[in-house]
Amino acid sequence: MKRLPFFVGAVCVVLVAVLVDQSARMNRAVGGEKSAPHYQKCAEACNACQRACDSCAAHCGRMLAEGKKEHRTSLESCLDCAAFCSVAASIVSRRGPMSDTICKSCAEACDRCAKECEKHAAHDAEMKRCGEECRRCEKACRAMLAHLSGTRTTTEITK
């Protein structure tokens, strides 16, 4: 009976060692500690864009309620973009191994949402702000992809 606690303790020590080793290998694979600012900047841009898109979606909802049907597509674009940005902020902030995948998708979503919002930007400050925030996020995601392509092999990024 006294051997069981020792065995459980030993298993825990081995498990922690394996997790620490795996974490260290992942950290090296994504560029180590010098990469932290790149990830942080991208995550912050994604988070800011998510908030701007959610706010703009609410704005578009009010426009729709007033009978301005041309805001339906921008409402849907903002909702979708906000979802992409939210997931991207989460994955990138923890330097997840799929950061490249979500950054590619997020940059595309931001580009498409910005194009939709820019259609109304000349006469609508909320739409202009959202379009600008989407462009900032798209730029941050593309910069993150460029950084990742420098820290990983091309095969790892394009798989």
FINU-163104 format. One line per 5 residues: number of its first residue (from 1); for each residue x negated, y negated, z of C-alpha. Coordinates in nm, 2 decimals. Example, Ala and Ser with C-alpha at 12.3 -4.5 7.8 and 13.67 -1.06 7.14 Angstrom:
// FINU-163104
1> -1.23,0.45,0.78 ~ -1.37,0.11,0.71
//
This chain:
// FINU-163104
1> 0.00,0.00,0.00 ~ -0.29,-0.24,0.07 ~ -0.42,-0.18,-0.28 ~ -0.12,-0.34,-0.45 ~ -0.19,-0.70,-0.34
6> -0.55,-0.66,-0.45 ~ -0.44,-0.52,-0.78 ~ -0.19,-0.81,-0.84 ~ -0.45,-1.06,-0.74 ~ -0.70,-0.91,-0.98
11> -0.45,-0.92,-1.26 ~ -0.37,-1.28,-1.19 ~ -0.74,-1.37,-1.20 ~ -0.79,-1.20,-1.53 ~ -0.47,-1.36,-1.68
16> -0.59,-1.71,-1.57 ~ -0.93,-1.64,-1.73 ~ -0.78,-1.53,-2.05 ~ -0.55,-1.84,-2.06 ~ -0.84,-2.08,-1.99
21> -1.05,-1.92,-2.26 ~ -0.76,-1.94,-2.51 ~ -0.70,-2.30,-2.42 ~ -1.07,-2.39,-2.47 ~ -1.07,-2.22,-2.81
26> -0.76,-2.41,-2.92 ~ -0.91,-2.73,-2.79 ~ -1.22,-2.67,-3.00 ~ -1.01,-2.58,-3.30 ~ -0.83,-2.91,-3.30
31> -1.13,-3.13,-3.25 ~ -1.19,-3.12,-2.88 ~ -1.15,-3.42,-2.64 ~ -1.26,-3.67,-2.90 ~ -0.93,-3.59,-3.09
36> -0.71,-3.69,-2.79 ~ -0.67,-4.06,-2.90 ~ -0.56,-3.94,-3.25 ~ -0.29,-3.72,-3.11 ~ -0.18,-3.98,-2.86
41> -0.15,-4.25,-3.12 ~ 0.05,-4.03,-3.35 ~ 0.28,-3.91,-3.07 ~ 0.35,-4.27,-2.96 ~ 0.44,-4.37,-3.32
46> 0.67,-4.07,-3.35 ~ 0.84,-4.16,-3.02 ~ 0.89,-4.52,-3.11 ~ 1.03,-4.42,-3.45 ~ 1.27,-4.18,-3.29
51> 1.41,-4.45,-3.07 ~ 1.43,-4.70,-3.36 ~ 1.61,-4.44,-3.58 ~ 1.86,-4.35,-3.30 ~ 1.93,-4.72,-3.25
56> 1.98,-4.77,-3.62 ~ 2.21,-4.47,-3.65 ~ 2.43,-4.62,-3.38 ~ 2.42,-4.95,-3.58 ~ 2.51,-4.77,-3.90
61> 2.80,-4.60,-3.72 ~ 2.94,-4.94,-3.62 ~ 2.90,-5.05,-3.99 ~ 3.09,-4.74,-4.10 ~ 3.37,-4.82,-3.85
66> 3.39,-5.17,-4.01 ~ 3.45,-5.00,-4.35 ~ 3.10,-5.04,-4.49 ~ 3.07,-4.69,-4.65 ~ 2.73,-4.76,-4.79
71> 2.59,-4.70,-4.44 ~ 2.69,-4.33,-4.43 ~ 2.37,-4.21,-4.61 ~ 2.15,-4.44,-4.39 ~ 2.33,-4.31,-4.08
76> 2.25,-3.95,-4.17 ~ 1.90,-4.03,-4.27 ~ 1.83,-4.20,-3.94 ~ 1.98,-3.91,-3.74 ~ 1.76,-3.66,-3.93
81> 1.45,-3.87,-3.91 ~ 1.50,-3.92,-3.53 ~ 1.52,-3.54,-3.49 ~ 1.20,-3.49,-3.69 ~ 1.02,-3.77,-3.49
86> 1.13,-3.63,-3.16 ~ 1.00,-3.28,-3.23 ~ 0.68,-3.43,-3.38 ~ 0.62,-3.64,-3.07 ~ 0.66,-3.33,-2.85
91> 0.43,-3.10,-3.05 ~ 0.16,-3.36,-3.12 ~ 0.15,-3.49,-2.77 ~ 0.05,-3.15,-2.64 ~ -0.18,-3.09,-2.94
96> 0.01,-2.79,-3.05 ~ -0.13,-2.57,-3.32 ~ 0.15,-2.66,-3.56 ~ 0.08,-3.03,-3.54 ~ -0.02,-3.03,-3.90
101> 0.31,-2.88,-4.01 ~ 0.53,-3.12,-3.82 ~ 0.32,-3.42,-3.92 ~ 0.37,-3.33,-4.29 ~ 0.75,-3.30,-4.24
106> 0.77,-3.61,-4.02 ~ 0.58,-3.82,-4.27 ~ 0.82,-3.71,-4.55 ~ 1.13,-3.77,-4.33 ~ 1.00,-4.12,-4.23
111> 0.94,-4.21,-4.60 ~ 1.29,-4.10,-4.70 ~ 1.45,-4.28,-4.40 ~ 1.25,-4.60,-4.47 ~ 1.36,-4.60,-4.83
116> 1.73,-4.57,-4.72 ~ 1.69,-4.85,-4.45 ~ 1.50,-5.08,-4.69 ~ 1.80,-5.09,-4.92 ~ 1.98,-5.30,-4.65
121> 1.67,-5.47,-4.50 ~ 1.72,-5.80,-4.68 ~ 2.05,-5.87,-4.50 ~ 2.03,-5.66,-4.19 ~ 1.76,-5.70,-3.92
126> 1.83,-5.37,-3.75 ~ 1.78,-5.18,-4.08 ~ 1.47,-5.38,-4.15 ~ 1.32,-5.29,-3.81 ~ 1.40,-4.92,-3.86
131> 1.24,-4.92,-4.20 ~ 0.93,-5.08,-4.06 ~ 0.91,-4.84,-3.77 ~ 0.95,-4.55,-4.01 ~ 0.66,-4.68,-4.22
136> 0.44,-4.71,-3.91 ~ 0.52,-4.35,-3.81 ~ 0.47,-4.22,-4.16 ~ 0.13,-4.39,-4.16 ~ 0.04,-4.24,-3.82
141> 0.14,-3.89,-3.93 ~ -0.06,-3.92,-4.25 ~ -0.36,-4.04,-4.04 ~ -0.32,-3.75,-3.81 ~ -0.31,-3.51,-4.11
146> -0.63,-3.67,-4.24 ~ -0.79,-3.63,-3.89 ~ -0.68,-3.26,-3.87 ~ -0.82,-3.19,-4.22 ~ -1.16,-3.31,-4.09
151> -1.15,-3.09,-3.78 ~ -1.02,-2.77,-3.93 ~ -1.10,-2.60,-4.26 ~ -0.88,-2.68,-4.56 ~ -0.74,-2.32,-4.55
156> -0.62,-2.36,-4.20 ~ -0.44,-2.69,-4.28 ~ -0.28,-2.57,-4.61 ~ -0.16,-2.23,-4.49
//
